[in-house]
């Protein structure tokens, strides 16, 4: 009898079961899907040239660490816009970085 119970536990662990109740498993799966969906929704912020330029002006001033909330306070960007620029900085800089550099000269 003990051998059968141990084998069942091993089987359930290998299959990824966390409990004996399928409804709990379904609930956890739904919660994971909701979290993933929320992450995708938060990235629907549009960044234009002027917003990126504001970010670069603060960055080039050298007064703040770009992770510091006071750096964002120097602009009129929202928190979501600021985070999006930080996450996609390389791409945005490739697109608009040269234009900003030419304006400064």
Secondary structure, DSSP 8 states (H G I E B T S, - for coil): -HHHHHHHHHHHHHHT--SS-HHHHHHHHHHHHHHHHHHHHHT-----HHHHHHHHHHHHHTSS-TTSHHHHHTSS--HHHHHHHHHTHHHHHHHHHHHHHHHH-
